[in-house]
Amino acid sequence: MDPIQKFLMECEQEIQLQSGDEEFIALSKQWIEKANSLKYSYHFNWMDRPIIQYPTDIMALHEIIYKTKPTYIIETGIAHGGSVTFNASQMALLDLVDPLPSGKKRHVFAIDIDIRDHNRKKLEEHPLVNYYTLYEGSSTDANLIKKVEEDIEGLQHNLDGGMVILDSNHTHDHVLKELNCFEKFVSSGNYLVVFDTIVEFLENSSWPGRDWSKGNNPYTAVIDFLSQNSQFEIDKSIDNQIMFGVAPSGYLKKK
Ligand SMILES: C[S@@+](CC[C@H](N)C(=O)[O-])C[C@H]1O[C@@H](n2cnc3c(N)ncnc32)[C@H](O)[C@@H]1O
């Protein structure tokens, strides 16, 4: 057998085993509970910008982006900008290894209701600045979304090849609204990633000063959304691969 195929098959079998391993499942849950209580996900950078993610989710995103090769990414929730520089770096890599036939550059469209001056300054001085556009406003503001759509068309000339990552306000209502506003930007075979579905699964989490909780969070929004939209399905293979992260059942693939 071709050695590459053989390795891939072994990996698939191992992933199937680990995803059914009760001890590993329990340890992963215990680990994420503890990590969350210590704000572990706040302590990483991507190209000098703090990225509030777990390394497992970052690897999953890299694999998805490299495999699906989106021409643009819309992301909500910028914070310090690490997810913007991460997504931009993936777009730049794709441009290097798989340039678009049109000669256009791939691009990230990033939205946050509050882009702090010091974060904006760093992002505006960043070497990848030409790979992204920042928008300040609510991610569910119809006028802002229209502006994003016009800018995508302006830069890329069509809406093909889109991917969307949601990581802003984590209440059920807000995420459901985001899902309904942004699903049209996701191309068939591409992903709509919903972060912080983990809120539903943490036993000891409290979110002081936040409006989300068990029963009111991105996971409940995903379930609601999927009950009304049959174009998307949860890609469980990613949960099975990474075992712990902040987006269980949050990697949605458009059929
Ligand atoms: C979890 S952080 C984003 C982390 C970032 N994606 C990363 O990986 O580093 C959430 C961000 O969502 C923003 N936010 C909250 N409500 C929002 C809304 N209605 N529209 C857009 N952004 C919002 C907050 O200002 C905050 O910067």
The ligand as a Gaussian input file, in Angstrom:
#p B3LYP/6-31G(d) Opt

LIG

0 1
 C      -13.663000      36.289000      22.501000
 S      -13.240000      37.864000      21.918000
 C      -12.617000      37.512000      20.304000
 C      -11.328000      36.769000      20.325000
 C      -10.619000      36.679000      18.993000
 N      -11.456000      36.108000      17.949000
 C       -9.373000      35.824000      19.135000
 O       -9.382000      34.655000      18.673000
 O       -8.383000      36.311000      19.675000
 C      -14.817000      38.570000      21.662000
 C      -14.854000      39.946000      20.970000
 O      -16.194000      40.138000      20.506000
 C      -16.488000      41.500000      20.532000
 N      -17.947000      41.687000      20.500000
 C      -18.840000      41.605000      21.522000
 N      -20.083000      41.859000      21.087000
 C      -19.989000      42.082000      19.747000
 C      -20.924000      42.395000      18.722000
 N      -22.233000      42.539000      18.994000
 N      -20.473000      42.552000      17.473000
 C      -19.149000      42.417000      17.179000
 N      -18.220000      42.151000      18.116000
 C      -18.621000      41.989000      19.377000
 C      -15.813000      42.002000      21.812000
 O      -15.581000      43.397000      21.731000
 C      -14.543000      41.157000      21.863000
 O      -13.442000      41.865000      21.322000

